[in-house]
Amino acid sequence: MATFSGEAQGFPVNFILYTALFVSFLLALRLYILMKNVGKCKIPEGGRKEAIKTMLIIGSGGHTSEMLRLASGLSEMYSPRTYVIADTDVMSEEKVKRFETERKNQQGKQYTISRIPRSREVHQSWITTVFSTLKATLYAFPMVFKSSPDLILCNGPGTCIPLCAAALTMTFLGLKKVFLIYVESFCRVDTLSLSGKIMYHFADKMFVQWPELHEAYPKTTYMGRIV
């Protein structure tokens, strides 16, 4: 019977262990540096010469209305724009198309619409949410890596979490710095939504629409109501 001699098929076990520890240390150091710099990086501004590839994550109902109000303040510098909509949302696509038509976009192809599975449907159980979020994540990573946005703008739908996770992975790997801007929904007065509580630690900039919410979460920026 073969005995364990401290080597795995002639390869030193200690070398494997130390290499794994060293790689883990480098990954942890990279994550620490990124987390330490959250909110300190300069967010792309419309005054620069290069276009800012922008991904806007559209929720449903009030989320869609708020996001389109935010988008109305973006100049054509924020293009091309990619609108990401949940695959079960049958109304938001028409709202986005109407919105872009009303902007009288002269270049026509400066925006696209992509669909992704919802992370969580309304009233969906939290147990099954784990599986639907994993499914959404499988769609999110290739979508974000292919689109390679400079900026992601979101305002609360659970679908934003897998997409932001993909963007953070791009930044973590050093492929590209993707700036994350999160605007908490108007209906959140005293406490952040679940998505907001997660993004509070990762967004480069988080805006809230109520002063009470800013007082409870001091790293946020109070912006007043979206009009």
C-alpha positions as CSV (number, residue, x, y, z in Angstrom):
1,M,0.0,0.0,0.0
2,A,1.3,3.5,-0.9
3,T,2.2,5.7,2.0
4,F,2.0,9.5,2.2
5,S,5.5,10.9,2.0
6,G,4.9,14.6,2.1
7,E,4.9,14.8,-1.7
8,A,2.0,14.6,-4.2
9,Q,3.1,12.7,-7.2
10,G,6.6,14.0,-6.8
11,F,5.5,17.6,-6.3
12,P,6.3,19.1,-2.8
13,V,3.1,19.6,-0.7
14,N,4.8,22.5,1.1
15,F,5.4,24.3,-2.1
16,I,1.7,23.9,-3.1
17,L,0.6,25.1,0.4
18,Y,2.9,28.2,0.4
19,T,1.9,29.1,-3.1
20,A,-1.8,28.9,-2.2
21,L,-1.2,31.1,0.8
22,F,0.8,33.6,-1.2
23,V,-1.9,33.8,-3.9
24,S,-4.6,34.2,-1.2
25,F,-2.6,37.0,0.4
26,L,-2.3,38.8,-2.9
27,L,-6.0,38.5,-3.6
28,A,-6.8,39.7,0.0
29,L,-4.5,42.6,-0.4
30,R,-6.0,43.5,-3.8
31,L,-9.5,43.4,-2.3
32,Y,-8.4,45.5,0.7
33,I,-7.0,48.2,-1.6
34,L,-10.1,48.2,-3.7
35,M,-12.4,48.5,-0.6
36,K,-10.2,51.2,0.9
37,N,-10.5,53.2,-2.3
38,V,-14.3,52.9,-2.6
39,G,-15.8,56.3,-3.0
40,K,-12.4,58.0,-3.5
41,C,-12.0,57.5,-7.2
42,K,-13.0,60.3,-9.5
43,I,-16.2,59.5,-11.3
44,P,-16.2,60.2,-15.0
45,E,-17.7,63.6,-15.8
46,G,-19.5,64.8,-18.9
47,G,-16.9,67.5,-19.4
48,R,-14.3,65.0,-20.6
49,K,-13.7,64.5,-24.3
50,E,-14.2,60.7,-24.5
51,A,-17.7,59.2,-24.4
52,I,-18.7,57.4,-21.2
53,K,-20.2,54.0,-21.9
54,T,-23.1,53.8,-19.5
55,M,-25.2,50.9,-18.3
56,L,-28.5,51.7,-16.7
57,I,-30.3,49.0,-14.7
58,I,-34.0,49.3,-15.1
59,G,-36.4,48.0,-12.4
60,S,-40.1,48.0,-12.8
61,G,-42.9,50.4,-11.8
62,G,-41.5,53.3,-9.7
63,H,-37.9,52.1,-10.2
64,T,-38.3,52.6,-14.0
65,S,-39.8,56.0,-13.6
66,E,-37.0,57.2,-11.3
67,M,-34.3,55.8,-13.5
68,L,-35.6,57.5,-16.6
69,R,-35.8,60.8,-14.7
70,L,-32.1,60.3,-13.8
71,A,-31.3,59.4,-17.4
72,S,-33.0,62.6,-18.6
73,G,-30.2,64.5,-16.9
74,L,-27.5,62.7,-18.8
75,S,-26.0,64.3,-21.9
76,E,-25.1,62.5,-25.1
77,M,-21.6,62.2,-23.7
78,Y,-23.0,59.3,-21.7
79,S,-23.2,56.9,-24.6
80,P,-23.6,54.4,-25.9
81,R,-26.2,53.6,-23.2
82,T,-27.2,50.0,-22.4
83,Y,-30.5,49.6,-20.6
84,V,-30.7,46.3,-18.7
85,I,-34.3,45.1,-18.1
86,A,-35.6,42.0,-16.3
87,D,-36.9,39.3,-18.8
88,T,-40.3,39.3,-17.1
89,D,-40.8,43.0,-17.3
90,V,-43.1,43.6,-20.3
91,M,-43.6,47.4,-19.8
92,S,-40.2,48.9,-19.2
93,E,-38.8,48.3,-22.7
94,E,-41.6,50.4,-24.3
95,K,-40.9,53.1,-21.7
96,V,-37.2,53.2,-22.5
97,K,-37.9,53.3,-26.3
98,R,-40.4,56.1,-25.8
99,F,-37.9,58.0,-23.6
100,E,-35.1,57.7,-26.1
101,T,-37.5,58.8,-28.9
102,E,-38.5,61.9,-27.0
103,R,-34.8,62.7,-26.5
104,K,-34.7,63.0,-30.3
105,N,-31.5,61.0,-30.5
106,Q,-29.9,62.0,-33.7
107,Q,-27.5,59.1,-33.9
108,G,-30.1,56.4,-33.6
109,K,-27.9,53.6,-32.4
110,Q,-26.5,55.2,-29.3
111,Y,-28.5,52.9,-27.0
112,T,-29.3,49.2,-26.7
113,I,-31.7,47.2,-24.6
114,S,-30.6,43.9,-22.9
115,R,-32.5,41.5,-20.8
116,I,-31.5,39.5,-17.8
117,P,-33.4,37.1,-15.5
118,R,-34.7,38.6,-12.3
119,S,-32.8,38.0,-9.1
120,R,-36.1,37.9,-7.2
121,E,-39.7,38.3,-8.3
122,V,-42.2,40.0,-6.1
123,H,-43.3,37.8,-3.1
124,Q,-40.7,35.1,-4.2
125,S,-39.4,33.1,-1.3
126,W,-36.0,33.8,0.0
127,I,-34.9,30.2,-0.4
128,T,-35.6,30.1,-4.1
129,T,-34.1,33.6,-4.5
130,V,-30.7,31.9,-4.1
131,F,-31.2,29.9,-7.3
132,S,-32.7,32.8,-9.3
133,T,-29.9,35.0,-8.3
134,L,-27.3,32.4,-9.4
135,K,-29.1,32.2,-12.7
136,A,-29.1,36.0,-13.1
137,T,-25.4,36.0,-12.3
138,L,-24.6,33.6,-15.1
139,Y,-26.2,36.1,-17.5
140,A,-24.7,39.2,-15.8
141,F,-21.0,38.4,-16.1
142,P,-20.8,37.8,-19.8
143,M,-23.2,40.8,-20.4
144,V,-21.0,43.2,-18.3
145,F,-17.7,41.9,-19.6
146,K,-18.9,42.2,-23.2
147,S,-20.4,45.6,-22.8
148,S,-17.4,46.8,-20.7
149,P,-19.2,49.9,-19.4
150,D,-17.4,52.9,-17.8
151,L,-20.3,53.6,-15.5
152,I,-23.2,51.6,-14.1
153,L,-26.2,53.5,-12.8
154,C,-28.8,51.7,-10.6
155,N,-31.5,52.5,-8.2
156,G,-32.5,49.5,-6.2
157,P,-33.9,46.5,-8.2
158,G,-32.3,43.2,-7.0
159,T,-31.2,42.6,-10.6
160,C,-28.5,45.2,-10.1
161,I,-26.5,43.1,-7.6
162,P,-25.3,40.4,-10.1
163,L,-24.4,43.1,-12.6
164,C,-22.6,45.2,-10.1
165,A,-20.8,42.1,-8.9
166,A,-19.6,41.5,-12.4
167,A,-18.4,45.1,-12.7
168,L,-16.5,44.8,-9.4
169,T,-14.9,41.6,-10.7
170,M,-13.6,43.5,-13.7
171,T,-12.2,46.1,-11.4
172,F,-10.7,43.5,-9.1
173,L,-9.0,41.7,-11.9
174,G,-7.6,45.0,-13.2
175,L,-9.3,44.7,-16.5
176,K,-11.1,48.0,-16.2
177,K,-12.4,50.4,-13.5
178,V,-16.2,50.4,-13.7
179,F,-17.7,53.2,-11.6
180,L,-20.8,52.3,-9.7
181,I,-23.4,54.9,-8.8
182,Y,-26.4,53.8,-6.7
183,V,-29.5,56.1,-6.2
184,E,-31.8,54.8,-3.4
185,S,-35.5,54.7,-4.3
186,F,-37.7,57.6,-3.1
187,C,-39.8,55.1,-1.1
188,R,-36.9,54.4,1.2
189,V,-37.2,57.0,4.0
190,D,-35.6,55.6,7.1
191,T,-33.6,52.5,6.0
192,L,-31.9,51.3,2.9
193,S,-33.3,48.5,0.8
194,L,-31.5,45.2,0.8
195,S,-29.8,46.1,-2.5
196,G,-28.9,49.5,-0.9
197,K,-27.4,47.9,2.2
198,I,-25.2,45.7,0.0
199,M,-24.2,48.6,-2.4
200,Y,-23.5,50.9,0.6
201,H,-20.2,49.1,0.9
202,F,-19.3,48.9,-2.8
203,A,-20.7,51.8,-4.7
204,D,-18.4,54.6,-5.7
205,K,-21.2,57.1,-5.0
206,M,-24.6,56.5,-3.2
207,F,-27.3,59.1,-3.3
208,V,-30.4,59.2,-1.1
209,Q,-33.6,61.3,-1.4
210,W,-34.4,61.8,2.2
211,P,-32.3,63.6,4.9
212,E,-33.3,61.0,7.5
213,L,-31.7,58.3,5.4
214,H,-28.5,60.3,5.0
215,E,-28.3,60.8,8.8
216,A,-28.7,57.0,9.3
217,Y,-26.1,56.2,6.6
218,P,-23.4,59.0,6.6
219,K,-21.5,57.7,3.6
220,T,-24.4,58.5,1.4
221,T,-25.0,61.9,-0.4
222,Y,-28.3,63.6,0.1
223,M,-29.7,64.7,-3.3
224,G,-33.3,65.6,-2.6
225,R,-36.2,64.2,-4.6
226,I,-35.6,63.2,-8.2
227,V,-37.8,65.6,-10.3
